[in-house]
Amino acid sequence: MNYAIETTNLTKFYGKARGITNVTFQVQVGEVFGFLGPNGAGKTTTIRLLLNLLKPTSGQVSIMGLDANSDSFQSKQFCGAVFSEPSFYGKLTGRANLNLLQSYHAQGNKYSQSLADRLAIDLDRPVHSYSRGTRQKLAIVQAVSHDPKVLILDEPTSGLDPLIQQEFYKLLSELRDAGTSIFLSSHILSEVDRLCDRVGIIKEGSLIELKDIADLRRQQIRRIQVVLDREANTNDFQTEGLEILNLSGRSAELLVSGEIKSLINHLNTLPIENIIFPEASLEDTFNKFYQPSDVEV
């Protein structure tokens, strides 16, 4: 076994409709792998195939060296999963739900109470009385309490308040350090930037990029605001590596990419009064992989 997760030419069609086509990637043992793409790109289809909730049209998935299709029961023993809209038995308490769901795993509820305490969940209340965020916290406990080797997360922080999000991030870091492999599909790019070692970018059912997060940071696109001591115009910023986002009076909002030294030399020719550098974000870098219509990642 070389990989925690491995897909080879993974393809799924719904009749004639495209799900995903020839998706191939590997997730290393102990790695956090981010999975990004616009709505309809194939993220959910891929996750369902990893968990054998769908059968592939062609191609293969392996989990910890086991075929996720032919060895479905055994491969699922290695997995925990959190979905963005978790479902539970509403009339049962949180504890009763965990007892039932974790009975399928050898480790059972080994860490349920300690995780519930950490995430501030009352397990003795019926789930129908839980808020949206508390149901999401229960889903996290259910996914992690049997100590999975592979954790598959689909928008896991949806509905969580900021303090619980921070505690969840600490939990994921601890799991990674202990050797758990994490597959993270998220719309929150700061989350991806903070947690992931590598990222796969999917578009229209095809994997278009596999990158180390460190490489993405090095090629990161940055926004800057330049204020001149006179009216700004488009001719001021006609140089390679600068894209004008907005011009307003003496101010210009720009996207900066490329070799920074030549850009600085060009800006030095302008009557600059001030340069404002907003906090750096990977969002603009990721958006470059999509057409203008593909806004959501």
N, C-alpha and C positions, 0 to 999 in steps of 0.2 A: 504494500500500500504506500503510494507516494503522495497522495493528495487526500484532503478531507472531503472535497467535492470536486468532481470532474465531469464535464459534459463534452460530448464529441458529436459534432454535426447535429445538434438537437433541433428537431423540427416538429412543429405542430400546426396542422390546418384544421379549421372547423368547417367541414365541407370544402367549399372553394375559398373560404375566407382565410386570410393569413393570420396565424398566431405569431410564431417565430420560425426562422429558417436558418439552419446550419450554424447554430450558436455553439461555440466551443470556447471553454475557459476552464481554469483550474483554480481552486482555493487551497492554499497551503495549510498544513496543520499549524494552528496557533495564529492564523492571519485574520485580520478584519478586512473583508472585501466589500466595497461599496458597489451598488448596482443602480444606475441612474438612467432615466429616459423620460421623454414626455408621455403624457397620457396616451394609451393605445399603442405604445411602442413594443409591448410584450413582456413587461416586468412581472405582472401577475401570472401570466401563462408560464413563464419560466419557473417561478416559485412553486406553482402547483405541480409542475413536472418534477422538480427536485424532490417534492414530498410524495410523489406517486399519487396525487389526487387527480391527475390527468395521465392518460397514456400517450406517449409520443407517437406521431405519425412515422417518424424515423429518428435514428440517432440514439444515443445512450446517455444515461446519468448514472454515476456511481457515488455512493456515500461511504466514506471510510473503506474504500476498496470493494464494497458490495454493490451489485446491480440494483438500482432503486426500483426496478420493475420486477425482475424475477426473484429478488431477495427482499421484497418490500417490507415484510414484518421485521426481519433482522436489521435492515438499514434504518428503519424508523426508530429502533431502540436507541440509536445514537443521537437522535434529533430532538430538539425543542424548537417550537415555532410560536411567533407572536404575529397576529394579523391586525390590520388597522381597525377592523370592526369585529372584535371577538364576540363569540356567542357562548352563553352558559345557560344552565337550568335556573330560571329566575326564582322559582319557589324554594330552591335549595339554598342553604347558606354557602358562603364562600368556602368554608372548610369542607362541606359535603361535596361540593363540586370538585375540589382538589383531590379529596379521597377517591372519588370515582375516576377522574381522569388520570391520576397518577398510578392507579392500580394496574395500568398496562405496562408500567416500567419496573424493572427489578429494584431500582433504588427508591421507588415510591416517593413518599413525601419527606425525604431526608432533610431538606432545607426549608420546607414550607413555612414553618412558624418564624424562623429567624428572618426569612425574606419578607414575610408579611409585616413583622415588626419594623424592619428597616424601611419599608415603603409606606408604613402607617396605614395598614388595612385591618379593619375589624372583620375577622373571618367568621364570626358567629352571627352576622346579620344576613338575611336573605339577599341574594344578588339583585332582585328586582328593586331593592331600596338603594342600590349603589348608584353613584353618579357615573357619568361617562368616563371620567378620569380614573375612578376607583375600579371600574370594570377593566380598564386597560392595565392597571397595576396588578389586578388578579391574573390577567393573561400573562404578564411577565413572570409572576411567581409560578404559575402552572408550567411555563416553558422552561424554567431554570431549575426548579427544585429537585429534579432527578439527576442533576449534574450531567447535562448532555455534552457530548463531544463536539456536536455541530449545532449551532444556534442560527436559525433562519428568521430574519426579522423584516416585516413589511410595515413600514411607517410605525415603528414601535412606540414613539413618544407622542402619538396623536392623543390629545386630550389631557396630557400630563401638565401639572403646573411647573413653573421653572425650578423650584427647589427639588421636586421629585425627579425632574429631568436630570439635574446635576447628580443626584444620587444614583440614577440609572446609568449615567455615563461612567461613574466610578465603578459600578458593578461590572459593566462590560470590560473595563480595563483590567479588573481583577480576573475575570474569566479568561481574557486573552492571555494574561501573564501565566495563568494556570494551564494553558495549552488548548483552550476551547477555540474552535474555528468559527468565525462569525460572518454570515452573509447578510448584509444590511441594505435593504431598499429604502430610500428616504428621499423626501422632497426638501429636507432642511440641509442646505449645503454647508452651513457651519458645523452641523453634526458630522457630515462626511469628512470635512476638513480636519475635524478634531480627532475622529476615531479611526479612520480607515488607513490601511497600509497601501492598498491598491484600489483602483476603481475600474469597472467596466461600464461603458456607455452604449446603450442600445437605442436604435432608431429604426422605426418601421420594420420591426421584427428581426433586425440584423445587428450583431455586435460590431460597432464601428470603431471602437477604441478600447484598448487595455493600457492603463498607465499607472505607474507609481504616483502616489500623492506628492512625493517629493519632486518628481519631474513636472507635475502640473504646477506646483508652486513656483518652480524655476521659470516656466513659460507663462506665468500668470499675467493676465491683462489687468491693468490698474486704471481707475478713474482719478482724474485730477481736475481741479478748478483753477484756472488761470485768470487773474484780474490784471488788466492793463491800466495805464494812466491816461488812456484815451479810449474811444469807441473801438470795440473788437469787430473784426470782419473775417470772412471765410479765408481770404488770402493770407491772413496771418498764420494759418495752421495747415497750409497745403504742403505737407512733407510726409515721407514714409514713416509709418508707426504712430501717426496721430489720426484719430477719427473724432469728428465734431459731433457731440451729442446735443448740445444746446448753446446758442449764442444769445446773450441778453445784455445789452448796454456794453459796459466795459468787461463783462465776465464771459468766460467760455468754459463749458464742461466738456472734457475730452476723455476718450479712451486711449490709453498708451500701451503700445506693444513694441516688440522689436528691440533693437540694440539701443540701450539707454543713452550711451555717450553722444551719439549723433543727435538724439532728441534734445538733450541738454544744450548742445551747441546751437541748435536751431532756436530754442526758446530764449537763449541768451541774446539773440539778435532783436528781441521784442522789448518794448518799454514796459517791463513787468513791474507791477506794484505789489502783487502777492501771489503765492501759489499755495493752494489748500489741498492736502492729501487726505481724503477720507480713509476710514479703516479698510484695509485690503480684504477682498472677498474673492472666492473662487467662482462666484456665480457668473461673472462676465466671461471667464475662461470656458466654463461648461457651455454657456449659451452659444459660443462660437461653433460648436459642433452641430447646431441645429439651424434649420431655415428660420427666417424671421417669424413665421407663423407659429413655430414651436416654442411658445413662451415658457410653458411650465415644465420643470425638470424634476 
